[in-house]
Amino acid sequence: MIKIAFYWHQHQPYYKDNLTGEYSMPWVRLHGIKDYIGMALLLEEFPKIHQTFNYVPCLLDQLKDYEENCAIDRFWKLTKISAGDLAEKDKLYILDNFFSANHQNMIDIYPRYKKLLKKRNFRRKQAQDVLKNFSNKDFQDLQVWANLTWYHPLIIQSDPSLAELLMKGEGFTKEDKEFVLSKQIEVIKQIIPLHKRLQDSKQIEITTSPYYHPILPLLCNQESARVVLPKLSLPKKRLLATEDAKIQVEKAVLTYERYFGQKPCGMWPSEGAVSDEIIPILSQAGFRWIASDEEILACSLGNQLLRDEYGDIVTPDILYKPYRVHIKDNDVNIVFRDHNLSDLIGFQYSQYLVDNAVSDFMNRINSLQKYNVNGRPLLVTIILDGENAWEYYPNSGLDFLRKLYEVISKDCDLECVRIRDYLEEYPPEQTLQHICPGSWIGHNLATWIGHEEKNSAWDLVEETRSFVKDQALKTPHLNNDTIAKVWEEIFIAEGSDWFWWFGDDHFTTHKDEFDSLFRLHLKNVYKLFNVDTPRILDAPISRVDRKIPYSQPKRFLDIKLDGVVSNYFEWLDAGKYNVSKDMDTMHRASGQPIHSVFFGFDIDNLFIRIDFDKDLLSQYMEKGKLVITFIQPRELQIHSSVFMDKPLRFTIKNKNYKYEGKDFYSISFGKIMELSCAFAVLDFFPGIDVEFFIELMKDNETIQRIPLRTVFCFSVPSKDFERMMWHV
């Protein structure tokens, strides 16, 4: 007999802005009506199939928020608006984001949705280029399809009205749209009760993770990342946050009890990441077992080989059993994921015919029968994300899973088990005195630390965390509710997802949104304290895989500040930025007052030139102004007066104070805007790297940011700048 433990990890990061209540992205809602409900519903057809599900606590609370509080995400908000009332910016956002589903399995199978995708022409056209091709009817149909396609087949089969809409395909009405949205909330309301029912019947076990899915953080001591990778670069500021780890675990236990009426038995540590440091925390919190990856086991056993060069298992007696981890008089049982079988389901079987995929899986499992010789059945633990794989399967993976469960149910030599049940019947016989610090990816932590972007993000977390501690000491009378909200934002920022997307090892079209959301949670800390937000939090962390959208200055400039281009050569050797050529933008510039920026210097001064569309700028003359924000080498801002002021002037502000008693008139506004400021006034010295961005502001609202998602960078020149450029 072989015991198979399917372990599905259900997880989403925290998309909600706690200060506004709005969700930036819709993935909790959309995966809710597809994978979270569908995976559990299917099990009701197969009572012999016992499994384990992991639900991250912040996902449960987000599902509950949709259920009880009518939570709103940006996609939902734009879906609700009548197509005829959509603003141009809303239409552009829809055209760029409402096809965010697997094209082959979730769009191409529906003729109308496929036709809209073809019209959008992502390969060759920006949203602005095709906007005129989309009618109000097109937008209305797109609003419906972007939501309708996400329903799990089992939900479609159970609701004739949804099935009718799929058949209808186009010409959707306002009532159709409202029904599709209201049905989503109805489905989401079923998710947690369904899982609790399956738990109470003992068909499934439900486990948890640390509340916001942090890697505790980086397993309590960032130095642990160097155990496997000794030369790994670490953040400048070391984060030591053992208390945060304990709180994230405590919150997870309380959340689990609230939803499922009992204490959790097992835990999937975020990203399968483990270390000696976390074992006492988990043991003392009452957890009896955890799980990680097979490579962690191999490393913990002294890099003992588990597989041969072809990937075939050579030591099943080592991998397919539980262990006890004993650290400082604390014990936790642990099981290890079969890396190959898990990844076959997660990444490869979607490309197979259903029968071939199931046959391949069964052949691999049955080949292990010969190793059952000691009376203890092998435990083959298969762990993967429970939502992300199925988008790549036809019919949301329903046909594959149904066939797989059917075949396993009929095989007398196989049994699908809950992990807790196996551990109760066959407790571990071998103890590990040390667990290798690492994760399910490469048995190390490099996915979350080590890259410049990841390290910068950790530095921001530590800086913000230190600020909170300082504020608490300085102002002991602070409202307890405010303090609790502040720490919550820190805990959110410790989540693993943000660091997953930083760096160059993973790609998503929503990378900018993840970057922005991470910084938003840190910004909220300062907002809650009612103090100015550090301007470095306005600068994107993600800067890889992007073409720099501007050129660098080539020579010293000789500029006459007169608001016009005095001669052809005046700005010829400046760094240049053109909004329309910024390929990082989601659409080409349209209706944006600033269309070009030039920057450069002589030995003493920084020069900046702004080219405007005068017609578009006219609406901002009364209250509009320009703000130049420096984030390196120190936080500094240049504020222009409002554009209608004569003469135009600017004021310099830094993080702590404003330079008083000094109006700077080295700014001219005519056909163009030209500005000059001495490096000495800015306190910038030769050789120092400078980073800045420019904003058009009105009533403290950003109308346009330049560059859109990165910053301008240059080094303050020395006297031999031109000589060095000549050699270059």
N, C-alpha and C positions, 0 to 999 in steps of 0.2 A: 504494500500500500504506500502510495506517495500522497502526501498532504500538500495542497497548493494554497498558498495564502495570497489572494489578490488584495492589494492595498492601494486604494485610490485616494490621491491627495487633492483635495478641493481647496483652491486658494485664489484670492484676488488681493491686491494691495488696497490700501485705504484711499479711495478716490474722493472722499468728501472733504470740503473745506468747512471746518467746524464753525468758522465765524460767519459764513454766509448760508451754510446748509446745502449748498449746491455741489453736485458731483461733476467732476470734470469729464469722466468717461463712463460709458454705459455697460461695461463688461460684467458687472455683478448681475444686472438685470437680464442681459441677453444670454449669458451662460446659465442663468437661473431657469429660463424657460426652455432651455435646450438640454444641457448636460446634467445639471444638478437634479432636475426632476426626472429626466429620462433614464439616467443610470440606476436610480432607485426603483422607478416603476418597472423596469425590465426584470428586476430580481423577483418581483411578485409572481412571475411566470415560472420561476425555477426555485422551488422551496429547498431543494438539496444544495443549492449554491450559497455557501456562507462566505462572507467577505468582511473586510475592514475598510471603513471610510475615515479619512482624516478631514476635519473641517476646521480651518483657521478661524479663531474667534472673531476677528474683525470682519470676516466674510459673513458670519452668522449675524452679526449686528447690522451690517449693511443690508442684508436680505430683510431683516426685521424692519429696518428703516423704510424700505420700499413698501413693505406690507402695511405698516401702521401709520406712517407719517407722510405717505405720498411723496417720497423722496424724488427730487428732480435732478436729472443729469442733462448735460448740454444737448445730447442727441434727442432725448425726450422733448426738451423744450422746443427745439427746432422742428420736431415732428408735429407738435401741437399747433404751430402757427399755420394759418391758412396759406396755401401756396401763393395766392394773390397778394398776401400781405408781407411776404418775405422781403427783407432788405437785401441789397446786392451782396453785402458781406456775408449774410446768412446763406444765400444761394451758393456763393463760392465755397463756403465751409461744407455745405451739403454735398456739392459736387466732388469735393476732395475726400470726404469721410463716409458718405453713405453707401459706399461700395466696400466697406471694411469687413469683408467676409471672403471665405475661400471661393475664388471665381469658378472653379471647376464644379464643385459640389453644392454650392449655395447660390450661385447666380446663373451660370450657363444652363442649368436644367429648367429654368423658367424663361420662356421666350421674351416676355416683356422686359424683365430685369436684364437679360442679356442684351437686348436691343439698346437699353439705356446705357449699359456699360460700354457698348461699342460706340455710341454717340459721344460718351465722355472722352474716349480715346486717350487714356492715361499715358500711353507710350510716346505720343507725339505732341500733345497739347496740354497747356496749362488751363486751369479752370476758367480764367478770364477769357481765354481764346474761344471756348465753346459755350460760354454763358448764353449768348444770343440764340443758340440752337435749341435751348430747352424752354418749352412752353410751361405755363402754369399747370397744365395737365400732366406734363412730364414730371414736374416737381412733386405733385400730389402722389403720383404713382410711385415715385422714388421714395417718398416718405413712408409709404405703406410697406413697400418691398424690403426696405432696410430693417424693418421690424418683423415682418411676416416670415422671412426666410429663416429666422432663428428658432422658430418653434420646433420642438422635438417631434419626430414622426409619431410617437405614441400619443402626444397631445393632439396633433392633427387628426389622428384616427378616432379620437374620443370626442371630437367636437365637429359636427357637420358644418357649422358656420365657418370655421377656419378652412375646412376642406373646400367649401364653396368659393371662398375668396381666392384660394390657390387656383381653382379652375377658372374663375373670372379673369384674373391675370392683369387687367388694366381697366382704366376708366373708374378708378376707385373714388368713392364719395367721402365726404366729411364723416358720415356715419360709419363707413367701413374703417376709416382710420381710428375713430374713437373706440370702436369695438376691438380692434387689434391691440390697442394700448390697454384698455381696461381688462382684457383677457390676460394680459401679462401679469398684472397684479393678482388676479385670481389664481394663476398658476403658481406664482411666487409664494402665496399664502399656504400652499400645500407642501412646500419643500421640507421644512423643519418637522412638521407633524408626521409626514411620511417616514422620514428617517427615524424619528423616535419610535414609531410603531414597529418598524423593522428591527430596531434595537431591542425593544421590549419583548419581541417574539424570538430574540436571540439568533435571528438570521444574519444580522450584521453587528459588528462592534464599531463604535464611533470613538475616534481619538481626537486629540487636539494638538496644537502647536503653540509656542509663545505668542502672546496676543496679537501683535502687529507683524508677526513673521520676521523678527529680527534674528540675526545670527548671534545672539546673546552677548552683547554686541561684540562681534568677532571673538566669541568664546571667552569673554571677560578680560582678555588681555591680548592686544593686537600683536604682541611678540609671538603668540602661538602660530601666527601665519608663517613664521620663519623656521619652524621645526622641520617642515617638509621642504620648504624653499628658502634656504639660509640667506640668499642674496636678494630676496624680495624687498623692494622699496616700500617703506612704511610712511604714513602721514607724519608731518612735522610735529603735530601735537598728539600725544598719546592719549587715547581714550581709555580710561579705567572706570568701568561702569557696572560693577558686579551687582550693585543695588538695583539698577535698571533691569538687569537680567532676572533677578528674583521677582520684581514687580510684574514684569511681562508674563512670567510663569504663574504667579498668583492670580492675575487678572484672567488668564486662560482657564484656570480651574474654576473660578467663580462663574465665568460666562458659560462654561460647559454645564455646571450644575443648574444654572438658570434655565437652559434650554432642554436638557435631557434628564433632569431629576435625579442624578447620581454623580458621584465623583468619577473622573476619567481614570482609566487603568493604563492606557498607552499614550505615547506621544511620538509624533514625527517631528524631531527637531528641525527647525527651519533649514531648508536646503540639505537635509540629512547631515547637517554639520554637528560634529561632536568633539569633545576634548575631555581631558581629565577634570578640568575646572568646572564643567557643568554637571558632572555626575552627582555631587552632593546636593546641588540645587534641586535637581529633578527628583532625587531620592527623598529628600526632606519634604518635597511638595506632595509626596504620595504616589508618584508614578512607579509602576511595577515593571514596565518595559518600554523600550524605545527601538528605533530602527535606523539603519544607515546603509551605506553601499558596500559591496563586496571588496572594493579596493581599500576601504578603511580597515577591514578585517585583515587583508593581506599585509598592509603596512603595520598594523598592530602586532602581527605575529612575526615581524622581522622581515617584511617583504617576501613572504612565502608565496610561491606561485600557486594560483588556483586554476589557471587555464594554460593551454599550450599555445604555440605560435599561431595556430589556426582559430583560436578563440574557443576551443572545446574544453569543457571542464575536465580537470585531471584529479581534483581533490574534492569530490562531492561530499565526502565524510567530514571535511572541514567547513565547507560553505553552507551546506544544507542542514544546519542545526543551530539552536540558540546558544548564547553564551551569557555568563554573568560577568558584569564589570564591577570590580571592587576597588574603590578609591577612598582612602581616609575613612574607613569603617562605614562607608555608604555603598549599597548594592543596588544595581539596576540590571534587569535582564535586557538583552539586545539581540535582534535578528538582523540579518544582512541581505540586502537586495541582490537578486540575480540580475546583474547588469545587462547581460545579453538578451535574456528573455523579455525583460522590461522594455528595453529599447526596440526590440522587434515589434512589440505591440504599439509603442509610442511613435515610432518613426518609419517602419518598413512595411508592415502588413497592410497598411492602407493602399499600397500599390499592387497588392496581390488580388487575385480572384478570391472570393470568400472561402470556397472549399479548399483552395490551395493554402491559404493562410492558416486555416484551422488544422489542416493535415500536417503542415510543417510544425506547428506548435505541438501537436499531439505526439508526433514522432520524436521531437526533442525531449518531451516529458517522459514518454514511455521508455526511451533509451536509458533512463536513470534507474529503471526497475532492478537492474542487475546489481546495483550498489546497496540495495536493502538487505543487509546480511546480519545486522546485530540486534534485530528485534525492535528497534526504534525507527519508525517511518521517517523518511527524509522530509524536511520542510522546505519547499521551494517557494521563496518569498519574491513576489513580483510587485514592484512598487513603481508607480508613475502618476503623472498628473491626470486627474479624472475629468478634465474638461478640454485641454488643448489638443489632444490627439484626434478627436472625433470630427473636427472640421475637415480633416484631410481624408476621411473615409466617406464613401457614398452612403447616403441615408443616415448620416450622423453616427456611423459605426454600429447601427442597430442590427443589420444583417450579420455582421461579423460576430458580435457579442452573443446574439441569439443562437447562432450555430455553434459557437464555442461552448456556451453553457449547456446546450442540448447534448453535445457529444460527451462532455465531462460527466454530466448527470447519468449517462448510461454506462459509463466505464466503472466497473466494480473495483478496479485497482487504483482509482483516483478518488480523492475527496477534497472539496474546497472547504477550508476551515477559517474560523476567526483566529487571529494570532493569540489572543488571550486563552482560548480553549486549548490550543496546542501546548502552550506553556504550562497550563494547569495539569495536563495529562503527562507531559514529558518535560519536566523542568531541566534547566541547563545542568550539564555535568562538568563543564569546563569553565574556568574563571580567567578573565583577563585582568591583569594588574595594571594595565596601561592601555589607553585607547588613543590611537593616532589622531592628532588634531587635523581635521579636514572635512570635506563635504562630499556630496554625491558626484561632483565633477572633478575628476582627476585626483581625488583624495587630498586636495589642498584647498586653499581659500583665495586663490588668485582671481577668481571671478568677482570677488567683492572687495579686494584690497590689492594695492601694488601698482596699478595703473595711475598715472598722474591725475586723471579725472576722479577716479575712485578715492584716492588719497585726499584730494581737494575737498571732496564732499564730506569725508570723515573729519577733516579739519574744521569745516563749517559747523558740523554737529557739535564737536568739542567746544568750539568758540561760543556757540549759542548756549550750550549746557553750562559752561563756566559763567556766562552772563547771568543765567537764571540763579545759580547758586550765590553769586555776588549780590544780586538784587534781593534775594531772600535774607541775606545777612544785613544789608544796609537798611532794609525796610521790613522789620519783623512784624509790623502791623498789617501786612498785605492780606487782602481778602483770601480766605482758604479756597473758595471756589475758583478764583483767578489762578492761584498757584496750581491747583489741580488741572485746570485747562492748559496752563503753560507746559507742565510736565507731559501732558498727553501729546502735545505737538512734538516734543522731543522724542517720545517713544515712537510716534509715527515715523519720524525722520530716520529712526534706526532700522526701519524695515529693509529687508534684503533686496526688494525689487528695484529700488532706486539705484543701488550700486550694481545690480545686474546689467542695467542698460547703460551706465557710464562706461567709458572706455571703448575699445574697438573690437571686443569679442562677441557682441551680440547686436543684432539690428532689428529695429521696428520702425515703421513709418510714424509711430506715435512717440518716438524718442524725445522729441522736444516737449511734449506734454508731460512725460514722466519727469524730465529735468525741471520743468516749471513747477510741477506739483511738489516735488521734494523741497524746492526753495520756498514755496508758498507756506509750507508747514513751519519752516524756520522763521519766515517773516511774521507769521502769526504770533510767535512768541513775543516779539517786540511790540506788535500791535496791542496785545493783551496788557502789556506793561505801559502802553501809551507813550512809547518813546520812538524816536526815528529809527527806521529800519536801516541796518548797514547796507551801503550801496552795493557792496560786493554781491549781495543776494539778488541784485537785479541783473547780474551778468550770468549768462548760461555757463554751466559747467561743461556740457558736451561740446567739444570742438573738433572731434576727429571725423574722418570721412567726409569732410566738407571742403570744397574749394574755397579758398579765401576770396571773398567777393570784392576785393579792392587791391590796388597796386601800392607799392611803397614809394616814398619820396626818393628821387635820384640825385638831386643837387640842392644846394642852398637856394632859397627863394629870395627875390627882391620884390616886395609887395607894397603897393600904394593903396592904402585903405580908403577907397573912394566909392565903393559899391558898384563898380563896373569893372569889366575886364579891360584894363588899360591898354594892353598889347598882347599879341599872340603868345609871347614867351613868358608872360607874368606867372602863370600857373602851370606851364608846360611840364615841369619836372616835379610837380606835386604828386602825392599819392591820390589815386582817384577811385571813387565809388559811384556806380550807377545803379539806382534802385531796380530798374527793369532787368538788369543782368545778374541780380542777386539770386542765384539758382537755389538758395535755401528757402526762398519764399514759397508759400503754397500756391501762389498765383502771381502773375505779373502785376506790376504796380498799376493801380487804377484808382483814380480819385484821391491820390496821395500828394499833398502839397510839395514835399521835398522830392526832387528827382535826381539830384547829384550832390556829392560832397567831395571836396578837395582838402587835403591837409599836408602841411610841410613845415619848414622852419628855416631860419638862418641860425647863426651861432648863438644868438641870444633869445630868440622869440619863437613861439609856436604860432602858426597861421592856420586858420580854418576858413573855408569858403563854403557857403550853402547856396545852392541854386534852387529856386522855387518856381512852381507854376503860379503866377500872380493871381489868376482867376480863382484858383482853388484856395490860395492863401488868404484871399480877401475876407472870408468869413471868420478868420481868426485874428484880424487886425486889432480888434478892441481888447480882447482878453488873452490872446495868444502870446507865447514867449518861447524862447529857446533855452534848453538846459543841457549843458555838457557835463557828463559825469565821469570822473576819473576814479578807477578802482585800484589802480597800481600806479606809482609805488605807495600811494596812500589815498584815502577817500577824500575827494574834493569835488566841488561842483562850481560851474560858472553859470549864473542865471542872467539872461538878458532881461531888460525891462520889457513891458508889453510893446508890441510892434508899432503901435501908433505914437509912442513917445518920440518926441523930437527935442534934443538928439537922443538916439538910442544909447543905452549904457549897459554895463553889466556889473554884477556883484559876485565876489568869490566867497564861498562858504566851505568850511570843512566839517568834519564829523562833530566837532565840539563847539565851534563858534563861527561867527561871521566877521570878516574883516570890516570894521566900521570906519567911518570917516574918510572913505576913499571910493570915489566913483570913477570907474574906468570908462573912458570914452573912445578907446581904441577899437571901435566897432562901427561899421558903416553899412547902411541898409539902403540900397538903390535897386538896380536891376538884379543884383545878387546881394548876399550878405557876406561881409568879410570881417574877420575878427583876428586880433593879435593880442597875445599875452606873453610877458617875459617869463622865461623859465625860472628866473630868480624869484619872481613874485609867487609862482607856484611851488617854489622850493624843490625844483627838479634839477638834478645835476648830471653832467655828461656821463654816459654809460648806463644810466638808469633806464630800465624798461618801463614804458608807459602804456596803459590800457585805458581806453575810454569809449563811450558811446554817446550818441546825441539823441535828444527827444524834442519833439514839438509838443508843447503842453498847452492846455486850456483848462483853467479852473482846477488845477492839480490832476487833471486826467491826461494820460498819454494819448495823443492823437496819432503820432507816428514815431517809430523808433528806428534809428540808423546806427549800425547795421541791424537787421531784424533779429538775428539769433546769436550773433557773436559780438566781438568788440574790435575796435581799431587798435593796432599795436605798433609801436615804434620805439627805438632807443634814442634818448636825448643825445644829440650829436656832439662830438668833440671837434677840435679845430681841423683835424685831418679827415673829416667825414668824406669830403669830395675826393680826396686822394684814394681812400679805401674803396669808394664806389667805382672809381676809374679802374682799379685793378680787378674788381668784380666783373 
